Amino acid sequence: MHRPRITRLPAVVVALVALGVVVVGCTATEPTPSGTATTSAVATSEPAASPTEEPAPTLVPDGTADENLPFFAQIVQDVWAGPDSVSGRAYIDALSSAGFDKGSMQVTQDMTTVGNAAESIQFSVLIGEDCLVGQVGPATGQAVTVVLPVLGTGTCLLGDTRPIDW
């Protein structure tokens, strides 16, 4: 009686292994949906524009400061990357050439009162009730551009600014 039990055990093991192979085989051939696979399939089946193919920002003539910030920032970055990166006039000229109203601009001095190069310079364009403000120089280490509300004085920059008379 002991013998039949031993022969049954291998038969049961073989049956369980065979059942496992069938279940695993069915599972392996049937695709399992997942968020990643679905996303990949959608991304590869449709032509998508690359983020680097974004159109260059442009001036929005009757737009708000927020709408014009990308264009302002691009101009500032272009001047910052050039040879006149700490010249207030270079920023004013570039912004004016790009279509911003020179009469709505302000710029701080390039030199300190004792004749040293300024650690940073600021410039701005008043648009409605807001200001596009840029700051550059050795103290900033990079070009910084923001939209700020107009001051109570109706201007954008605090302190001593220089006339834009060129």
C-alpha positions in Angstrom: 0.0 0.0 0.0 2.9 2.2 0.5 3.9 1.9 -3.1 0.8 3.3 -4.8 1.1 6.5 -2.7 4.5 7.1 -4.1 3.4 6.6 -7.7 0.4 9.0 -7.1 2.6 11.7 -5.7 4.7 12.1 -8.9 1.5 12.0 -10.9 0.0 14.8 -8.8 3.2 16.8 -9.1 3.3 16.4 -12.9 -0.4 17.4 -13.1 0.2 20.6 -11.0 3.3 21.5 -13.0 1.4 21.0 -16.3 -1.4 23.1 -15.0 1.1 25.8 -13.9 2.7 25.7 -17.4 -0.8 26.1 -19.0 -1.7 29.1 -16.7 1.7 30.7 -17.2 1.5 30.1 -21.0 -1.9 31.8 -21.2 -0.8 34.7 -19.1 2.4 35.3 -21.1 0.6 35.4 -24.5 -2.1 37.8 -23.3 -0.9 41.4 -23.1 -1.3 43.1 -19.8 -2.4 46.7 -20.0 -0.3 49.1 -18.0 -0.1 52.9 -17.8 3.4 52.9 -19.2 2.7 50.6 -22.1 -0.4 52.6 -23.1 1.4 55.9 -22.8 4.3 54.5 -24.9 2.0 53.2 -27.6 0.2 56.5 -27.8 3.4 58.5 -27.9 4.9 56.4 -30.6 1.8 56.0 -32.8 1.1 59.7 -33.0 3.7 62.2 -34.4 4.3 64.6 -31.5 6.1 68.0 -31.7 9.3 68.0 -29.8 9.6 70.6 -27.0 12.5 72.1 -28.8 10.2 72.9 -31.8 8.3 75.5 -29.9 7.9 78.7 -31.8 10.1 81.6 -30.7 8.4 84.1 -28.5 7.2 87.3 -30.2 6.0 90.7 -29.1 2.3 90.9 -28.3 1.8 94.6 -29.1 -1.4 95.1 -27.1 -0.6 92.3 -24.7 -0.1 92.3 -21.0 3.3 92.2 -19.3 2.7 88.5 -18.5 2.0 87.8 -22.2 5.2 89.6 -23.2 7.5 88.2 -20.5 8.8 85.3 -22.7 9.8 87.7 -25.5 11.3 90.2 -23.0 13.3 87.3 -21.3 14.6 86.1 -24.7 15.9 89.5 -25.7 17.5 89.9 -22.2 19.1 86.5 -22.5 20.5 87.3 -26.0 22.1 90.5 -24.7 23.4 88.8 -21.6 25.1 86.2 -23.8 26.8 89.0 -25.8 29.8 91.3 -25.3 27.7 94.1 -23.8 26.2 92.0 -21.0 26.6 94.7 -18.3 25.6 97.8 -20.4 22.2 99.2 -19.6 22.1 100.9 -23.0 22.6 97.5 -24.8 19.4 96.2 -23.1 17.4 99.4 -23.8 18.5 99.4 -27.5 17.7 95.7 -28.0 14.3 96.0 -26.3 13.5 99.1 -28.4 14.6 97.5 -31.6 12.4 94.5 -30.8 9.3 96.8 -30.6 9.0 97.7 -26.9 8.2 101.4 -26.3 11.4 103.2 -25.3 9.4 106.0 -23.6 8.1 103.4 -21.2 11.5 102.2 -20.2 13.8 102.8 -17.2 17.4 101.8 -16.6 19.8 102.1 -13.6 23.4 103.4 -13.9 26.2 101.2 -15.2 28.7 102.8 -12.9 28.6 103.5 -9.1 28.9 107.0 -7.8 32.7 106.4 -7.2 33.2 105.2 -10.8 33.2 101.4 -10.3 31.2 99.1 -12.5 27.8 98.4 -11.0 27.4 95.0 -9.4 24.0 94.8 -11.1 21.9 96.9 -13.4 18.1 96.9 -13.7 15.9 98.0 -16.6 12.2 97.9 -17.1 9.3 98.4 -19.5 6.0 99.7 -18.1 3.0 97.9 -19.7 -0.3 98.9 -18.2 -0.3 98.3 -14.5 2.6 96.0 -14.6 6.3 96.1 -15.3 8.7 93.8 -17.1 11.9 94.0 -15.0 15.3 92.7 -15.8 18.4 92.5 -13.7 21.9 91.5 -14.8 25.4 91.8 -13.6 28.2 90.1 -11.7 26.1 90.0 -8.5 23.3 88.1 -10.2 25.4 85.7 -12.2 22.6 85.3 -14.7 19.9 87.3 -16.4 16.8 87.6 -14.2 13.4 88.7 -15.7 10.1 89.1 -13.8 6.7 90.8 -14.0 6.1 93.2 -11.1 3.3 95.6 -10.3 3.9 99.2 -11.1 5.0 101.3 -8.1 2.8 103.9 -6.4 5.0 106.5 -8.3 3.8 105.2 -11.6 7.3 103.9 -12.4 8.9 100.4 -12.3 12.3 101.0 -10.6 13.2 102.4 -7.2 16.1 104.7 -6.7 18.3 106.6 -9.1 17.7 105.8 -12.8 19.4 107.5 -15.7 17.7 109.4 -18.5 17.2 107.4 -21.7 18.1 110.3 -24.0 19.8 108.5 -26.9 
